[in-house]
């Protein structure tokens, strides 16, 4: 990618992140392009549809979560590291209102029909899901080896609970402490 194209791509992603955080995933793409200082045609050259843009924003958030999980692997408190990472997942989900739900919907559609938008979004989500599960599995294994989390807890179940907490918090904006309370209850259930 040429330097000017790369700058446009990065500006579009930054503006999309801000727009999705402020207005949800239905934010105006024309406004995203305008705020990035480019035309709508440039946005569509980089991201052929809304789901491609949403997926790119999601991938960026996943990259941050993966980097954070690597940092936490050295934490002397394995259970605390796992909980910190789960809290980061919830925070990221809350930051991009509607993004996880929209991409999950696209993923479901991709497995049931052959529309381009669904397949693109679904494959992007699937590509991000495996590294998240691997990162979470490493943190969970450390906590289990330390005896802080009971055996038999799976990363799949833990991520489902975390996503449910994020959705509950998104649906209840009047209660800013809900996510922390629900995560605390979840963590208590993990103890041996």
Rosetta blueprint (number, residue, H / E / L):
1 X L
2 X L
3 X H
4 X H
5 X H
6 X H
7 X H
8 X H
9 X H
10 X H
11 X H
12 X H
13 X H
14 X H
15 X H
16 X H
17 X H
18 X H
19 X H
20 X H
21 X H
22 X H
23 X H
24 X L
25 X L
26 X L
27 X L
28 X L
29 X H
30 X H
31 X H
32 X H
33 X H
34 X H
35 X H
36 X H
37 X L
38 X L
39 X L
40 X H
41 X H
42 X H
43 X H
44 X H
45 X H
46 X H
47 X L
48 X L
49 X L
50 X H
51 X H
52 X H
53 X H
54 X H
55 X H
56 X H
57 X H
58 X H
59 X H
60 X H
61 X H
62 X H
63 X H
64 X H
65 X H
66 X H
67 X H
68 X H
69 X H
70 X H
71 X H
72 X H
73 X L
74 X L
75 X L
76 X L
77 X L
78 X H
79 X H
80 X H
81 X H
82 X H
83 X H
84 X H
85 X H
86 X H
87 X H
88 X H
89 X H
90 X H
91 X H
92 X H
93 X H
94 X H
95 X H
96 X L
97 X L
98 X L
99 X H
100 X H
101 X H
102 X H
103 X H
104 X H
105 X H
106 X H
107 X H
108 X H
109 X H
110 X H
111 X L
112 X L
113 X L
114 X L
115 X L
116 X H
117 X H
118 X H
119 X H
120 X H
121 X H
122 X H
123 X H
124 X H
125 X H
126 X H
127 X H
128 X H
129 X H
130 X H
131 X H
132 X H
133 X H
134 X H
135 X H
136 X H
137 X H
138 X H
139 X H
140 X H
141 X H
142 X H
143 X H
144 X H
145 X H
146 X L
147 X L
148 X L
149 X L
150 X L
151 X L
152 X L
153 X L
154 X L
155 X H
156 X H
157 X H
158 X H
159 X H
160 X H
161 X H
162 X H
163 X H
164 X H
165 X H
166 X H
167 X H
168 X H
169 X H
170 X H
171 X H
172 X L
173 X L
174 X L
175 X L
176 X L
177 X L
178 X H
179 X H
180 X H
181 X H
182 X H
183 X H
184 X H
185 X H
186 X H
187 X H
188 X H
189 X H
190 X H
191 X L
192 X L
